[in-house]
């Protein structure tokens, strides 16, 4: 009996031990990856996910706070207290320089609606080496916070304020629109500025921006509905290095504005005046005459633009790569001239140009064999015309509304 009991006890212990072993988690294959591979994977994570990873294990914690992973902060569409998060992160990343985060160069907070001036003040004070900042859709920031930002982050080159309706000015002057010398007697060295949907921006505000940001090369002002021709004059006078400009849906800009913009000359490579319906062939004539290196032009919805504009552009801008003349007064005649003189054309939109027929698009395809995108929605193009275009431009993506083309 005693022997039996002893055997049973030993058996029970063995089963308990094996049960414990079965409950132990198996090592993850991730744990066997070399350190450099793990760090590479972590480098693709947004900052909030990276912070969560630091809680997984001691090894991951040490990886997460490697300085090279924190040259940028990316937190998009977050509903957390972003002001507090920025304060904690910048303090944690200060390392050997208390309250100054010298490693941080890029911050992307797009869609963080909880961001306020307080969070932007933290960035301005603690991130002196900041070069790239995206604040798209951050509704609660003001001119004063932007003033602090550009005053302290003197290396800032890229600023996206699209969808920030309270921002009306960017300057080194307290009060923004007041007249006088910049606080540091210096320029703001922005190269890229996006103020799309900043509805309160007016001519005075843009005038101050142009004076203080004369090094701008890329400027996007879509749907800044208060802007007029006066703004275009400011840009022509102060921002001579401007390469890309969009003022689409700014309906108060006319041919006079295009006349001023043409003073930018060969520097101007990209221009969108889509839905600026007070523009016509007169304005395009100025562009064609003085901006011969234009690569991209969007005049969609400018019904005063006709075949004359295509003839002017084809004669003066032979390197044109992308053109949108949707809903303009364009016919086969203008299209044939364009295709014969602009063989490098890659993208063309003829949407709702109801005078265009098979003849025009077939000629286009014949001369522009490198065409990559063609929009013929709401045009009078037949199945045969469609097939002939595809015969000449096999890789061309054709947007259309004719179910017979499928």
C-alpha positions in Angstrom: 0.0 0.0 0.0 2.7 2.4 1.0 4.6 1.7 -2.2 1.4 2.4 -4.2 0.9 5.6 -2.4 4.4 6.7 -3.0 4.1 6.0 -6.7 0.8 7.9 -6.9 2.4 10.9 -5.2 5.3 10.9 -7.6 3.0 10.6 -10.5 0.9 13.6 -9.3 4.0 15.7 -9.0 5.2 14.8 -12.4 1.8 15.8 -13.9 1.8 19.1 -12.0 5.3 19.9 -13.3 4.4 19.1 -16.8 1.3 21.3 -16.5 3.4 24.2 -15.4 5.7 23.7 -18.3 2.8 23.6 -20.7 1.6 27.0 -19.3 4.9 28.7 -19.9 4.6 31.0 -23.0 6.7 29.9 -26.0 9.4 32.3 -27.0 8.3 34.6 -29.9 10.1 34.3 -33.1 10.4 38.1 -32.9 12.7 37.6 -29.8 15.2 35.8 -32.1 15.6 38.8 -34.5 18.9 40.7 -34.4 18.8 44.0 -32.7 19.3 46.0 -35.9 16.3 44.3 -37.5 14.1 45.0 -34.6 15.1 48.7 -34.6 14.4 48.9 -38.4 10.9 47.5 -37.8 10.3 50.0 -35.0 11.4 52.9 -37.2 8.2 52.5 -39.3 5.9 52.8 -36.3 4.0 56.0 -35.4 5.1 57.5 -32.1 2.1 56.5 -30.1 2.5 52.8 -31.1 6.2 53.0 -30.3 5.4 54.2 -26.8 3.0 51.2 -26.4 5.8 48.8 -27.5 8.0 50.1 -24.6 5.7 48.3 -22.2 6.2 44.8 -23.7 9.5 43.9 -22.2 12.8 45.3 -20.9 14.5 44.6 -24.2 11.8 46.5 -26.2 11.9 49.4 -23.7 15.6 49.9 -24.4 15.0 49.7 -28.1 12.1 52.1 -28.1 14.1 54.9 -26.6 17.0 54.7 -29.0 17.7 58.3 -30.0 17.7 57.7 -33.8 14.0 56.5 -33.6 13.0 59.9 -32.3 14.2 62.3 -34.9 10.5 62.5 -35.7 7.2 62.4 -33.8 4.2 61.1 -35.7 0.8 61.1 -34.0 -2.2 61.4 -36.3 -5.9 61.7 -35.7 -5.5 61.2 -32.0 -8.1 62.1 -29.3 -5.6 62.0 -26.4 -4.5 65.0 -24.5 -1.9 65.9 -27.2 -0.6 68.9 -25.3 0.4 66.7 -22.4 1.8 64.0 -24.6 4.0 66.5 -26.4 5.3 67.8 -23.1 6.1 64.4 -21.7 7.7 63.2 -25.0 9.9 66.2 -25.5 11.0 66.0 -21.8 11.8 62.3 -22.2 13.8 62.9 -25.4 15.9 65.7 -23.9 18.6 63.2 -22.8 21.7 65.2 -21.8 20.2 68.6 -22.7 17.5 69.3 -20.1 14.3 70.7 -21.6 15.9 71.0 -25.0 15.2 68.2 -27.5 17.9 68.7 -30.0 17.4 65.4 -31.8 13.9 66.1 -33.0 13.6 67.4 -36.6 10.1 66.4 -37.7 6.7 66.5 -36.0 3.5 65.3 -37.7 0.3 65.9 -35.7 -2.2 65.9 -38.5 -5.8 65.6 -37.4 -5.0 66.1 -33.7 -7.9 68.3 -32.9 -7.1 68.5 -29.2 -3.8 70.3 -29.9 -3.9 73.9 -28.6 -1.5 76.8 -28.4 -0.1 75.3 -25.2 1.2 72.2 -27.1 2.7 74.4 -29.9 4.5 76.6 -27.3 6.1 73.4 -25.9 7.4 72.5 -29.4 8.6 76.1 -30.0 10.6 76.2 -26.7 12.0 72.6 -26.7 12.7 71.8 -30.3 15.2 74.3 -31.7 16.3 72.0 -34.5 12.8 71.4 -35.9 12.7 71.5 -39.7 9.4 69.9 -40.6 6.0 70.4 -38.9 2.6 69.2 -40.0 -0.6 70.5 -38.3 -3.3 69.7 -40.8 -6.7 70.0 -39.3 -5.5 71.3 -35.9 -8.4 73.8 -35.4 -7.4 75.3 -32.1 -4.1 77.0 -32.8 -3.7 80.7 -33.2 -1.5 83.3 -34.8 0.4 83.9 -31.5 1.4 80.2 -31.2 2.6 80.2 -34.8 4.6 83.4 -34.0 6.3 81.7 -31.1 7.1 78.7 -33.4 8.7 80.6 -36.2 10.6 82.9 -33.7 12.2 80.0 -31.9 12.5 77.2 -34.6 14.8 79.2 -36.9 15.6 76.1 -39.0 11.9 75.4 -39.9 11.6 74.7 -43.6 8.3 72.8 -44.0 5.0 74.0 -42.4 1.6 72.6 -43.1 -1.2 74.6 -41.5 -4.0 73.4 -43.9 -7.4 73.4 -42.2 -6.3 75.8 -39.4 -9.0 78.4 -39.7 -7.8 80.7 -36.9 -4.4 81.3 -38.5 -4.3 84.4 -40.6 -0.6 85.4 -40.6 3.0 84.2 -40.2 5.6 86.7 -39.2 8.3 87.6 -36.7 6.3 90.6 -35.5 4.3 90.5 -32.3 0.7 91.1 -33.5 1.5 89.8 -37.0 -0.1 92.4 -39.1 1.5 95.4 -37.4 4.1 97.3 -39.4 7.7 97.4 -38.4 10.9 95.5 -38.4 11.0 91.7 -37.7 11.9 90.9 -34.1 15.2 89.3 -35.0 15.9 91.5 -38.1 15.8 88.2 -40.1 13.7 86.3 -42.5 11.7 83.1 -41.9 13.4 80.5 -44.0 10.4 78.4 -44.9 10.6 76.6 -48.2 7.2 74.9 -48.0 3.9 76.4 -46.7 0.4 74.9 -47.0 -2.5 77.1 -45.8 -5.2 75.3 -47.7 -8.7 76.0 -46.1 -7.4 78.8 -44.0 -10.5 80.8 -44.7 -9.6 83.9 -42.7 -6.4 84.5 -44.6 -6.7 87.8 -46.6 -4.5 90.0 -48.7 -3.0 91.8 -45.7 -2.1 88.5 -44.1 -0.5 87.0 -47.2 1.3 90.3 -47.8 3.1 89.9 -44.4 3.8 86.2 -45.1 5.3 87.1 -48.5 7.6 89.8 -46.9 8.8 87.6 -44.1 9.0 84.3 -46.0 10.7 85.4 -49.2 12.5 82.1 -49.6 9.2 80.2 -50.2 9.4 77.7 -53.1 6.1 75.7 -52.5 2.9 77.5 -51.5 -0.6 76.1 -51.4 -3.5 78.4 -50.8 -6.5 76.3 -52.0 -9.9 77.7 -51.0 -8.4 80.8 -49.3 -11.5 82.6 -50.5 -10.6 86.1 -49.4 -7.5 86.4 -51.5 -7.6 88.8 -54.5 -5.2 90.0 -57.2 -3.4 92.1 -54.6 -2.1 88.9 -53.0 -0.6 87.8 -56.3 1.2 91.1 -56.5 2.8 90.5 -53.1 4.0 87.1 -54.1 5.5 88.4 -57.4 7.3 91.2 -55.6 8.6 89.3 -52.6 8.8 85.5 -53.4 10.8 85.5 -56.5 12.0 81.9 -56.0 8.4 80.4 -56.0 8.3 77.2 -58.0 4.8 75.8 -57.1 1.6 77.7 -56.3 -2.0 76.6 -55.9 -4.8 79.2 -55.6 -7.5 76.9 -56.8 -11.0 77.9 -55.8 -9.9 81.5 -55.0 -12.5 83.0 -57.2 -11.5 86.7 -56.6 -8.3 86.2 -58.5 -8.5 87.4 -62.2 -6.3 87.7 -65.2 -4.6 90.7 -63.5 -3.3 88.3 -60.8 -1.9 86.0 -63.5 -0.2 89.0 -65.1 1.6 89.6 -61.8 2.4 85.9 -61.3 4.0 85.7 -64.7 6.8 88.0 -63.3 8.1 84.9 -61.5 9.3 83.8 -65.0 11.1 80.5 -65.5 11.2 79.7 -61.7 7.5 78.9 -61.8 7.0 75.2 -62.7 3.6 74.3 -61.1 0.5 76.5 -61.1 -3.1 75.6 -60.2 -5.9 78.2 -60.7 -8.7 75.7 -60.9 -12.2 77.1 -60.6 -10.8 80.7 -60.6 -13.6 81.4 -63.1 -12.6 85.0 -63.8 -9.5 83.9 -65.7 -9.3 83.7 -69.4 -7.0 83.4 -72.4 -5.7 86.9 -71.5 -4.1 85.6 -68.3 -2.8 82.5 -69.9 -1.1 84.6 -72.5 1.0 86.2 -69.8 2.0 82.8 -68.4 2.9 81.5 -71.9 5.0 84.5 -72.6 7.1 84.7 -69.4 6.9 81.2 -67.8 8.4 79.0 -70.5 9.5 76.2 -68.1 6.0 75.6 -66.8 5.5 71.8 -66.2 2.1 71.7 -64.6 -0.9 73.9 -65.2 -4.5 73.4 -63.9 -7.1 75.8 -65.3 -10.1 73.5 -64.7 -13.4 75.3 -64.6 -12.0 78.5 -66.2 -14.6 78.7 -69.0 -12.9 81.8 -70.5 -9.9 79.5 -71.5 -10.1 78.3 -75.1 -8.1 76.8 -77.9 -6.1 80.1 -78.0 -4.6 79.2 -74.7 -3.6 75.8 -75.9 -1.9 77.3 -78.9 0.0 79.8 -76.8 1.1 77.2 -74.3 2.2 74.7 -77.0 4.3 77.4 -78.7 6.0 78.7 -75.5 5.9 75.8 -73.0 7.1 72.7 -75.0 8.1 70.8 -71.8 4.6 70.8 -70.3 4.0 67.5 -68.6 0.6 67.9 -67.0 -2.4 70.0 -68.1 -6.0 70.1 -66.8 -8.4 72.0 -69.0 -11.6 70.3 -67.8 -14.8 72.3 -68.4 -12.9 74.8 -70.6 -13.9 75.9 -74.1 -11.5 73.5 -75.8 -12.0 71.8 -79.2 -10.1 69.3 -81.4 -8.3 72.2 -83.1 -6.5 73.3 -79.9 -5.9 69.7 -78.9 -4.1 68.8 -82.2 -1.8 71.9 -81.9 -1.0 71.0 -78.3 -0.2 67.4 -79.0 2.1 68.3 -82.0 4.2 70.7 -79.9 4.2 69.1 -76.4 5.3 65.5 -77.0 6.4 65.1 -73.4 2.8 65.5 -72.1 2.1 62.8 -69.5 -1.2 63.8 -67.9 -4.2 65.5 -69.5 -7.7 66.1 -68.3 -10.4 67.0 -70.8 -13.3 66.3 -68.5 -16.6 67.9 -69.6 -15.0 69.4 -72.8 -18.0 68.5 -74.9 -16.5 69.8 -78.1 -13.7 67.2 -78.1 -14.2 64.2 -80.4 -12.4 61.1 -81.6 -10.3 63.2 -83.9 -8.7 65.2 -81.2 -7.9 62.4 -78.8 -6.5 60.1 -81.5 -4.2 62.9 -82.7 -3.1 63.4 -79.1 -2.3 59.7 -78.6 -0.4 59.5 -81.9 2.0 62.4 -81.0 2.1 61.9 -77.2 3.0 58.2 -77.0 4.2 58.6 -73.4 0.8 59.7 -72.1 0.1 58.1 -68.8 -3.3 59.5 -67.7 -6.1 60.8 -69.8 -9.5 62.0 -68.4 -12.3 62.0 -71.1 -15.2 61.9 -68.7 -18.3 63.5 -70.2 -16.7 63.9 -73.6 -18.1 62.7 -77.0 -15.7 59.9 -77.5 -16.7 56.6 -79.2 -15.7 53.1 -78.5 -13.6 53.2 -81.7 -11.8 56.4 -80.5 -11.1 54.8 -77.2 -9.6 51.7 -78.8 -7.3 53.8 -81.1 -6.0 55.8 -78.1 -5.2 52.6 -76.3 -3.4 51.3 -79.5 -1.0 54.2 -79.4 -0.7 54.6 -75.6 -1.0 51.1 -74.2 0.0 52.0 -70.6 -2.3 55.1 -70.5 -4.9 55.1 -67.7 -8.1 56.5 -69.2 -10.8 57.9 -67.0 -14.2 57.9 -68.7 -18.0 57.6 -68.1 -18.9 55.4 -71.1 -20.0 51.9 -69.9 -19.4 50.6 -73.4 -15.6 51.1 -72.9 -15.4 48.3 -70.3 
